[in-house]
């Protein structure tokens, strides 16, 4: 991960990168706002929230909401009632608002830095995010803000955060894909990608890994490619996330790992697709990549995630609770 000179540069790179990415973000990652998307989001959060998720939350705040993958699916599933979404990127906020209008959902949006949230103390019942903490210059300050805006007894829940060890393991299928890509393109009858671009470099941590290997759309190329190298600031060990939560006053802290073989499969396929002309990748291949990912995701969830240390997995999930006042 490439170092920048200051927190302001990091924020600026994230803003510009996600503005470039916003318009094609949903197509690039195959983001779904139907039953599949709802199932993915509920499945992730149920791992850390358990039965509490079924009881729902009145007021929610999503940090780094992007185009609304988590919040809009949770609203449709009836898990949250009054939703607020923030993102540092105006382009993402506009795309989220468009998605909400299309789905006929009411969402409050605000362009905001996670380290300085424009909300009163004790406003929300849950603060959550997906693939956002690793973009933040000052994670500890952000956790302090999450704690401040939560009501006593409220929860945080974050998913899709890169595991340090899991990220290194994921480099293996990426390199393997580049090695066999010429043969793969020949077998499926696809030409090489027209030019290096947004879809041709290792992606920033973006929504739902079911998207990996499912789509070849790309965004404006040169600026997205240059900025993408600058926006991933952290990879975490499970103890790192737990420490941030503990230092800012949270309790009932739980960090879990998610996705191993599904991740390798997805990154391998995505690495192949990034070398090909997206218009020439057959639909049969896309269906194989998508459905194969779902099968391996279930294998991870049912067999590997309960057995292996969280640090080995590609993604980390975190939940913690803000203490409630003791009853007299």
N, C-alpha and C positions, 0 to 999 in steps of 0.2 A: 504494500500500500504506500502510495507516494505522499511524502510529507509536504505540507504547505507552511509558509512562513507565519501565518497568523490565523486566529479563529475567524476573522472577517473574511479572509481569502477562502477559507473552507466554506463558510456560509454562501459566499458569492458563487463559488463553483457549483454547490448544490442547487442554488436557485437557477442558475443558467442551464445547467445540465437537465434538470427536471422540466424547465420550460421547453427546451428542445424536444424532450421525450414525450411530453404530455399528449400530443394529438394522436400519436400512434402507440401509446403505452398499452392500451387494452388489447389491440390487435397483436402487438409484438408478444405479449405474454399470455394471450388467450384468456383474458379475464372474463369470467362468467358471472352474470347476475341472476341466473336461474337456479334450478335445483342442484346442479353440480357445484356451483360457486357457494351456495349456502351450505351444502354438505361439507365442503372443504373448510370453510371458516368455522362452522360449528364444531367440526372434528378437532381442529387445532385448539380452540379455546376450551373445549370440554376436557382436554387432557390436563389442564391446569386449574380449571374452575369447577369441574365436576358437576354435581347436582345443582350447585348454585346458579349455573348458567341457565338452567331450565326455569328458575324463578324470575329471571329477567332483571333489568335495571331501568330505572326511570330516566335518569339523566346521564348521558355518556359523552366522553370527549375522546376523539381519536387524534393522535399525534402523527404528523407526517402522513396524512390520509391518502395522498396521491389522488387517484381517480375515484376513490370510494369503495374499493374492493371489500374491506371489512365492514364499514358502517352500513353501506347500502344493503349488503346481504343480511346483516344482523337486524336491520329495520324490517326487511321483508319477512324474516323468520320470527318477528315479534319479540326478540330478545331485548331490544332497547326501544324506548318510547320517544324521548326527546334527545336528538342527536346533534352534536356539534363536532365539526371537523376543522382541523388546522393543517396547513402546509406552508412551508417557506416559499414555495413556487406559485406565483400567480397563475401560470399556465395550468398547473395541476388543479388549483381551486376552480378555475373556469371549466375544466373538463369534468370535474366532480359535479359541479352544479348542473351541467348539461345532462349527465347521467341521471342525476336525481330527478330532473324535470321529465326525462323520458320514462322513468320508472314511476312517476307520480308520487315521489317521496319528499317529505319536508325535512330539510337539513339546514342547520345554521353553519355557515362557513366563515373562516377568518384566515387571512394570511398572517402567520405568526411564527416566531422563532420558539422552539421548544424550551429554550433556556430563559424565556421571558414571556410567559403566557398572559394575555390580556383579559383575565377573568378574575373575579373576586375569590377570596378564600372560601373553601368548603362549598363549592358549587356543584360538583359531580359525584355520582355514585360509583362510576368506574372510569378509569383512564386507560386506554389501550393503544396499541400500535402494531404494525407489521413491517419488519425490515426497515426500521428507522433509527434505532439507537446508535448503530455503527456509523451513521452519517454525522453525528453531533460532535462539535469540538469539545464541549464541556459536559460530559455525561452526568457528572455529579450534580452540577447546577440544574440540569434538566430534571433529575430525580427529585431535587428539592422543590421544584415547581410542581411536579406531579403530586407530591405530598401536600403542598399548600392548597391546591385547588380541589383536592378530594375531601369529601365529608368524612368525619370520624366513622370508622368501620368500612369505608370504601376500599376498593381494590384497584391495583394496577395489573395489567396483563399484556405482555409483549411476546410476539412470536416472530419467527423468521430471522433471528439474529445470528450472525455467522459465528460458528464455533472455530476456534483457532486451529485445532487439530483436524476437524472435519474439512475445513477449507483447504488445508494442505493435501488431504487425501483426495479431494475433488480435482486436484490438478492432474491426477493420473488419467482419468477418463478423458479430460480435455486434451491432453497431449496425445493419447491414443487415437482420438478422433481425427486430429490433424494428420497423423501418420497414414490412416487408411482412407482419408477423404477422397483422394483421386480415384481409387478403385470403387468406392461407394457411388460417386457421381456417375461413373461409367455404367455401373449396374442399373441405376435407376434412370439413366438417360438424361441427366441434368448437366448443364454447363456450369462453369465457375461463376461465382458471384461477380456482378458487373464491376464493383470497385469496393475497396475497404470502406467500412462504414459503421454505423451505430450498432448493427446486429453482429458485427464481426469481431468484437472484442469481448473479453470476459465481462458479463453484465454486472452492473451494480445490483445489490440485493433487492430484488423487486418482488412483487406479490407472487404468492402461490407457486411453488415449484412444479405443480402440474403443468404450468405453462412451458417449462423447459422441453424443447423438442416438439412443440405443438404448432408453431407458427414461424414464418420467416419474414414477416413484415419489418420494415425499417423506417427510422425517422430521419430528419435532415442529418447529413452524414458528418461533415468535417468537424463541426463544433461539438456534436454529441460524442464523437470518437475521442476528441482531445480531452473533453471534460470528464468522460467516464473514468479515466485513470485517476482522477483527483477526488472523487466523492466518497470512496470507501475509506474511512479513517480508522476504524477499529475492527479487530476480530477478538472475540471474548473467550475466556475460559469460564466454565460455570461459576467458579468462585468469584470472578470479577463482577458478574451481574448481581450475585448475592451480596457482595460487599457494598456495592452502590446502594442497594435497597436498604441494607442494615444501617449504613452510616447516615441515611436521611430519615431514619425513624420508623421504617416499616417493620412489620412482624409477619409471622406465618409465611416465610419466604420459601418458594419452591422453584427450582430450576431443573428443567428436563431437556433431553435431547430428542430430536425428531429428524428422520430421514437419513438413510444410509445407502442401501442398494438402489432405492428409487432415485436418489440424487445422482449416483454414478450413472445410472441408465439415462436420466434426463440430460445430464451435462454431456455425455457422449453423443447423444442424438443431436443436441443443440450445437455441439461443436461441428458435427457433420453438416448440419443445415446452414451454418454460418458461412461455409465455403461455397455454397451452391446458389445459383440463380433461384430466388424464391418462387418465381412463376413456373419453374420447371420441376419443383419437388412434388411428386404425385400425392394425391389425396390419400391413397392407400397407405403410403408411408406415414403421413400425419396421423391417421387413425391408429396405426400400429404404435407409434411413439406415445400417443396420448393414452391409449388403453393399457399399454404395457406399463406406463408409469403408475397408473391407478392400481394395477395388480401388485406391483412391487411396493407401493406405498402401504397397502394392506399388510403385506409381509413384514415390513418394518414395524408397523404399529402393533401387530399381534404377536410377533416373535422376537424381534431384535430390540425394540425400544424398552421392553420390560427387563431385558437381561443385561444389556451392555451399558457401560458408563456413558453419561450424557456427553462428555467431552468428545467422544468419537463421532458423533453425529454431525451432519452438516449444519443444522439449525438448532438454536436453543430457544426454549420457551421459559418465560419467567412470570410468576405471579407473586404478589405480596399484599398485605392488608395494612391500612393505616389504623393504628390502635383507636379503639373507642373508649370514651371515658368510663372509668369504673363506676358501677352503680353504687349509690350510697346505701 
